[in-house]
Amino acid sequence: MSLEKLKKSYKPNVSKFRRKWVNLFRNYSKKNKLQPSAVIVFVSFMISVVLTLMGFEKFGFMPFLLGCSFILISFAYFTIYPLSWEEMTEEEKEAYRFFNRLPNDWDLDK
């Protein structure tokens, strides 16, 4: 990942939205056993099953297709436009340093 992508600054509202969006793919709660993205796919699958059983064979697959498309588009988006350094939590910064084999005291501003 290039440092320019880490340095990119977003407006506060956009940054807050991106943070909530990326949290759909994380599980921070000890009570919650499923990630929110898994819940999205499961619920969309169940809606598709119900629609198919109700007689909407032509359009019953649409909710599941939309749920899976949302997940794939999200993965592609965050691959191209990852979180900036200021959007990351301290745990994410530590993980970034670890995976890129950087020193523990490495910071973007240095």
Residue pairs with C-beta under 8 A, 6 or more apart in sequence:
1 82
1 100
3 108
5 81
5 82
5 84
6 82
6 84
6 85
6 108
7 84
7 85
7 108
8 81
8 84
9 84
9 86
10 18
10 84
10 87
15 84
15 86
15 87
18 83
18 87
19 83
19 87
21 74
22 78
22 83
23 36
24 35
24 36
24 37
24 40
24 74
25 35
25 36
25 37
25 74
25 75
25 78
26 35
27 34
27 35
27 36
34 42
37 71
37 74
40 67
40 70
40 71
41 64
41 67
41 68
41 71
43 67
44 63
44 64
44 66
44 67
44 68
45 63
45 64
45 67
47 63
47 64
48 60
48 61
48 62
48 63
48 64
49 60
51 59
51 60
51 62
51 63
52 60
52 61
83 92
85 93
85 108
88 96
94 104
96 102
97 103
97 104
97 106
